[in-house]
Amino acid sequence: MSTFNINKGIGRTVEFRGLKAQYLFIFAGGLLGILILVMVMYMAGVHSYICLVFGIGSASLLVWQTFRMNRKYGAYGLMKLAAKKKHPRYIIRRKALRASIRLNSKRAMP
């Protein structure tokens, strides 16, 4: 009789060394972008030490900011923050209150 292992991680968010969900993709995409930018700078003729300092500096800033946002906002915090920015702070009402009451009272009558 064969035995099968049960995957107990179904439904959990993706996590790698503490980075959760979208931060992992931001981290990987950012490092890939920095690598490509450094290669383009080197091929364009920028001095190799400048490319090296820029690459190490921007990669360390990316790592620091990604882990900081992961700690501050959590797994779904960035999505909640983006959704919060899309909601209006207040609703502007340009009609007079009397006009709305009249409209609503006319609709209620058969």
C-alpha positions in Angstrom: 0.0 0.0 0.0 1.4 3.4 -0.9 1.4 6.4 1.5 1.1 10.0 0.5 2.4 13.1 2.3 -0.2 15.8 3.0 0.9 19.3 2.1 0.0 21.4 5.2 1.0 24.7 3.6 -2.0 25.0 1.3 -3.7 28.4 1.6 -0.7 30.1 3.3 1.1 33.1 1.9 4.4 32.6 0.2 7.3 33.2 2.5 11.1 33.2 2.1 13.4 34.2 4.9 10.7 36.4 6.5 9.6 38.2 3.4 5.9 37.6 2.7 3.7 37.8 -0.3 4.2 40.8 -2.5 7.4 41.9 -0.7 9.1 38.8 -2.1 8.3 39.9 -5.6 9.3 43.5 -5.0 12.6 42.2 -3.6 13.3 39.8 -6.5 12.2 42.3 -9.2 14.1 45.1 -7.6 17.4 43.1 -7.5 16.9 42.0 -11.1 16.3 45.6 -12.1 19.4 46.9 -10.3 21.5 44.1 -11.9 20.3 45.1 -15.4 20.9 48.8 -14.7 24.4 48.2 -13.5 25.1 46.0 -16.6 23.8 48.8 -18.8 25.9 51.4 -17.0 29.0 49.3 -17.4 28.4 48.7 -21.1 27.8 52.4 -21.6 31.3 53.1 -20.3 30.8 54.2 -16.8 33.8 53.5 -14.6 33.6 50.0 -13.0 34.0 51.3 -9.4 31.1 53.7 -9.8 29.0 50.8 -11.1 30.0 48.7 -8.2 29.3 51.4 -5.6 26.0 52.2 -7.2 25.0 48.5 -7.4 25.9 47.7 -3.8 24.4 50.9 -2.5 21.1 50.6 -4.3 20.8 46.9 -3.6 21.4 47.4 0.1 18.8 50.2 0.1 16.3 48.0 -1.6 16.9 45.1 0.9 16.6 47.5 3.9 13.4 49.1 2.6 11.7 45.8 1.6 12.3 44.2 5.0 11.2 47.5 6.7 7.9 47.6 4.8 7.4 43.8 5.4 7.8 44.4 9.2 5.7 47.6 9.2 2.7 46.6 6.9 2.6 42.8 7.1 1.5 40.4 4.4 -1.4 42.4 3.0 -0.6 45.8 4.3 0.5 47.3 0.9 -2.7 46.2 -0.7 -4.7 47.7 2.1 -2.7 50.9 1.9 -3.3 51.2 -1.9 -7.0 50.5 -1.4 -7.2 53.2 1.3 -5.7 55.7 -1.1 -8.4 55.1 -3.7 -11.3 55.8 -1.3 -12.4 59.5 -1.1 -11.7 61.2 2.2 -15.1 62.9 2.2 -18.2 63.0 -0.1 -19.0 66.4 -1.7 -22.7 67.1 -1.8 -23.7 69.9 -4.1 -27.5 69.7 -4.0 -29.4 71.6 -1.4 -30.9 69.5 1.4 -34.4 70.8 0.6 -34.2 69.6 -3.0 -33.2 66.0 -1.9 -36.0 65.8 0.5 -38.5 66.9 -2.1 -37.3 64.4 -4.6 -37.4 61.6 -2.1 -40.9 62.5 -0.9 -42.3 62.6 -4.5 -40.9 59.1 -5.1 -42.5 57.6 -2.1 -46.0 58.7 -3.1 -47.8 56.3 -5.5 
